[in-house]
């Protein structure tokens, strides 16, 4: 039982790190999805690449904001 106590104490101390890591993971997945869909959209309609680029950059910026919220507002 005495070896469990330090493990639980360490788990409490890393809770903010887990929150930041999951937030960054979510942002990475979001940026990947936006990039993949933008590339697919340009492949379907190359003449609209300028508008798709603007929308893709906005979408990626909003997805990256999730990572900053998780890192800065975390414990």
ChimeraX commands (.cxc) that place a marker at each C-alpha (Angstrom):
marker #1 position 0.00,0.00,0.00 radius 0.5
marker #1 position 2.90,2.36,0.68 radius 0.5
marker #1 position 4.15,2.13,-2.93 radius 0.5
marker #1 position 0.76,3.23,-4.26 radius 0.5
marker #1 position 0.77,6.57,-2.47 radius 0.5
marker #1 position 3.71,8.12,-4.41 radius 0.5
marker #1 position 2.18,6.94,-7.66 radius 0.5
marker #1 position -1.10,8.67,-6.86 radius 0.5
marker #1 position 0.73,11.83,-5.84 radius 0.5
marker #1 position 2.55,11.86,-9.17 radius 0.5
marker #1 position -0.71,11.30,-11.06 radius 0.5
marker #1 position -2.24,14.36,-9.41 radius 0.5
marker #1 position 0.77,16.49,-10.38 radius 0.5
marker #1 position 0.64,15.55,-14.08 radius 0.5
marker #1 position -3.07,16.17,-14.61 radius 0.5
marker #1 position -2.39,19.55,-16.27 radius 0.5
marker #1 position 0.12,17.92,-18.60 radius 0.5
marker #1 position -2.42,15.34,-19.67 radius 0.5
marker #1 position -4.97,18.08,-20.34 radius 0.5
marker #1 position -2.47,20.03,-22.44 radius 0.5
marker #1 position -1.41,16.92,-24.31 radius 0.5
marker #1 position -4.97,15.94,-25.16 radius 0.5
marker #1 position -5.74,19.49,-26.24 radius 0.5
marker #1 position -2.72,19.50,-28.55 radius 0.5
marker #1 position -3.67,16.09,-29.89 radius 0.5
marker #1 position -7.16,17.34,-30.69 radius 0.5
marker #1 position -5.73,20.39,-32.44 radius 0.5
marker #1 position -3.37,18.22,-34.49 radius 0.5
marker #1 position -6.23,15.99,-35.58 radius 0.5
marker #1 position -8.32,19.05,-36.47 radius 0.5
marker #1 position -5.55,20.63,-38.53 radius 0.5
marker #1 position -4.99,17.33,-40.32 radius 0.5
marker #1 position -8.66,17.01,-41.18 radius 0.5
marker #1 position -8.87,20.59,-42.44 radius 0.5
marker #1 position -5.76,20.14,-44.58 radius 0.5
marker #1 position -6.98,16.86,-46.02 radius 0.5
marker #1 position -10.38,18.24,-46.90 radius 0.5
marker #1 position -8.86,21.39,-48.40 radius 0.5
marker #1 position -6.58,19.30,-50.61 radius 0.5
marker #1 position -9.55,17.19,-51.66 radius 0.5
marker #1 position -11.59,20.30,-52.44 radius 0.5
marker #1 position -8.81,21.78,-54.59 radius 0.5
marker #1 position -8.57,18.48,-56.42 radius 0.5
marker #1 position -12.27,18.62,-57.20 radius 0.5
marker #1 position -12.34,22.31,-58.18 radius 0.5
marker #1 position -8.88,23.78,-58.89 radius 0.5
marker #1 position -10.29,27.16,-59.93 radius 0.5
marker #1 position -11.56,27.77,-56.37 radius 0.5
marker #1 position -8.17,27.18,-54.75 radius 0.5
marker #1 position -7.85,30.79,-53.53 radius 0.5
marker #1 position -11.13,30.69,-51.61 radius 0.5
marker #1 position -10.38,27.20,-50.30 radius 0.5
marker #1 position -6.95,28.37,-49.10 radius 0.5
marker #1 position -8.47,31.22,-47.09 radius 0.5
marker #1 position -11.09,28.98,-45.52 radius 0.5
marker #1 position -8.48,26.31,-44.77 radius 0.5
marker #1 position -6.17,28.76,-43.03 radius 0.5
marker #1 position -9.06,30.08,-40.93 radius 0.5
marker #1 position -10.10,26.55,-40.00 radius 0.5
marker #1 position -6.56,25.59,-39.04 radius 0.5
marker #1 position -6.14,28.72,-36.93 radius 0.5
marker #1 position -9.35,27.95,-35.03 radius 0.5
marker #1 position -8.23,24.36,-34.49 radius 0.5
marker #1 position -4.85,25.56,-33.19 radius 0.5
marker #1 position -6.64,27.87,-30.75 radius 0.5
marker #1 position -7.86,24.75,-28.95 radius 0.5
marker #1 position -4.25,23.80,-28.21 radius 0.5
marker #1 position -3.51,27.23,-26.76 radius 0.5
marker #1 position -6.63,27.12,-24.60 radius 0.5
marker #1 position -5.66,23.70,-23.28 radius 0.5
marker #1 position -2.09,24.79,-22.54 radius 0.5
marker #1 position -2.77,28.19,-21.01 radius 0.5
marker #1 position -6.03,27.47,-19.19 radius 0.5
marker #1 position -4.86,24.10,-17.92 radius 0.5
marker #1 position -3.93,23.57,-14.34 radius 0.5
marker link #1:1,2 radius 0.2
marker link #1:2,3 radius 0.2
marker link #1:3,4 radius 0.2
marker link #1:4,5 radius 0.2
marker link #1:5,6 radius 0.2
marker link #1:6,7 radius 0.2
marker link #1:7,8 radius 0.2
marker link #1:8,9 radius 0.2
marker link #1:9,10 radius 0.2
marker link #1:10,11 radius 0.2
marker link #1:11,12 radius 0.2
marker link #1:12,13 radius 0.2
marker link #1:13,14 radius 0.2
marker link #1:14,15 radius 0.2
marker link #1:15,16 radius 0.2
marker link #1:16,17 radius 0.2
marker link #1:17,18 radius 0.2
marker link #1:18,19 radius 0.2
marker link #1:19,20 radius 0.2
marker link #1:20,21 radius 0.2
marker link #1:21,22 radius 0.2
marker link #1:22,23 radius 0.2
marker link #1:23,24 radius 0.2
marker link #1:24,25 radius 0.2
marker link #1:25,26 radius 0.2
marker link #1:26,27 radius 0.2
marker link #1:27,28 radius 0.2
marker link #1:28,29 radius 0.2
marker link #1:29,30 radius 0.2
marker link #1:30,31 radius 0.2
marker link #1:31,32 radius 0.2
marker link #1:32,33 radius 0.2
marker link #1:33,34 radius 0.2
marker link #1:34,35 radius 0.2
marker link #1:35,36 radius 0.2
marker link #1:36,37 radius 0.2
marker link #1:37,38 radius 0.2
marker link #1:38,39 radius 0.2
marker link #1:39,40 radius 0.2
marker link #1:40,41 radius 0.2
marker link #1:41,42 radius 0.2
marker link #1:42,43 radius 0.2
marker link #1:43,44 radius 0.2
marker link #1:44,45 radius 0.2
marker link #1:45,46 radius 0.2
marker link #1:46,47 radius 0.2
marker link #1:47,48 radius 0.2
marker link #1:48,49 radius 0.2
marker link #1:49,50 radius 0.2
marker link #1:50,51 radius 0.2
marker link #1:51,52 radius 0.2
marker link #1:52,53 radius 0.2
marker link #1:53,54 radius 0.2
marker link #1:54,55 radius 0.2
marker link #1:55,56 radius 0.2
marker link #1:56,57 radius 0.2
marker link #1:57,58 radius 0.2
marker link #1:58,59 radius 0.2
marker link #1:59,60 radius 0.2
marker link #1:60,61 radius 0.2
marker link #1:61,62 radius 0.2
marker link #1:62,63 radius 0.2
marker link #1:63,64 radius 0.2
marker link #1:64,65 radius 0.2
marker link #1:65,66 radius 0.2
marker link #1:66,67 radius 0.2
marker link #1:67,68 radius 0.2
marker link #1:68,69 radius 0.2
marker link #1:69,70 radius 0.2
marker link #1:70,71 radius 0.2
marker link #1:71,72 radius 0.2
marker link #1:72,73 radius 0.2
marker link #1:73,74 radius 0.2
marker link #1:74,75 radius 0.2
view
